[in-house]
Amino acid sequence: MADNSTFHNADVYDRQIRQTIPHYDDIHNEILNFIKVQHPGPADWLDTGCGTGTFVRKAQERFPATRFWVADPSEGMLAQARRTVSGLPCTVLGQCGTADLPEVTDRKFDVITAIQCHHYLSKDERLAALRACHTLLNNDGFFLVSENIRPSTEEGIRCSLKYWGAFQQEAGKTEQDVRA
C-alpha cells in the first residue's frame, strides 16, 4: 500500500510516475507554457495535490517573482514537497484535500493548478474540488486541470490500455507491474 492515493510511495513517486504516464514532463511543460502566454506574471499560485513539489520547482524557475502555495492530502507527499521547495518562495498550506482548501486559506490566487490529482476522487468530490478552486481564484485568474480520462467505448479502453501497457514496459516496468 502506498503512503498516498497513488500506487507509488512518495519517495519514489517522481521516478515511477514517469514510467506510468506517457509524456508526464511534457504535460508539466505545456501547462507552464500556457500560463506564460495567458498570465505571464502571476503574483500568487496555488498547486493543489502538489505531490512531491517538482512541478512547483519547475514553475518557480520560469516564474521567479511568483509566490507559491501548495497542499496535498498525503503527509508523505507533503514531506517530499517540503524538501523539494525548501528555499523557494513557497508556503505549504498543509495536509488537506482540494475541497477543504477554502477552510485553510482565504487568499485569492492568480493561478491554480491541479495536475493528476482529482481523478482519485468520486464525481461528487471532483465537483466539490472544482468549486473550491473557483472560490479561491482571482477574477482574472486561471485554473488549469490535467487528468486521466476514461475512453467512452470498450474498443477505446482496449486500445488505450494496450498503448499504455506498451509505454510502461518501454519505460522499464515489467509485464507483471503493468498488469497490477
DALIN-V451553 format. One line per field, one symbol per residue. phi: phi as a letter, one per 40 degrees, with the letter a starting at -180 (. if undefined). psi: psi as a letter, one per 20 degrees, with the letter a starting at -180 (. if undefined). burial: I if it has 9 or more other C-alpha atoms within 8 Angstrom, else O. Layout:
phi->???
psi->???
burial->???
This chain:
phi->.ccacccbcdcbddcccccbbdgdccddcccccccdccacbccbbbbcfcfcgcccccccccbccccbbbaacbcccccccdcccdgccabcchcacdccdcccabcbbcbbbbbfbcccccdcccccccccccccccdbcbbbbbbcbcdcbccccdccccccccdcccchccdccccc
psi->prkairjpqhijghghhiigopkghhggghgggghhghmilpgpppoqlicijhghgghhhhmhiqpqqqqqiphgghggggghjpirmppohaoqrghihhihqjqqqhppqnolhiiiqrghhgghggggghhjpqhkrpopporqqpqiqhgggggghgggggghghiiqrhghhi.
burial->OIIIOOOIIIOOIIOIIIIIIIOIOOIIOOIIOOIIOOIOOIIIIIIIIIIIIIOIIOIIOOIOOIIIIIIIIIIIIIIIIIOIIOOOOIOIIOIIIIIIIIOOOOOOIIIIIIIIIIIOOOOOIIOIIIIIIOOIIOOOIIIIOOIOOOOOOOOIIOOIOOOIIOIIIOIOIOOOOIOO
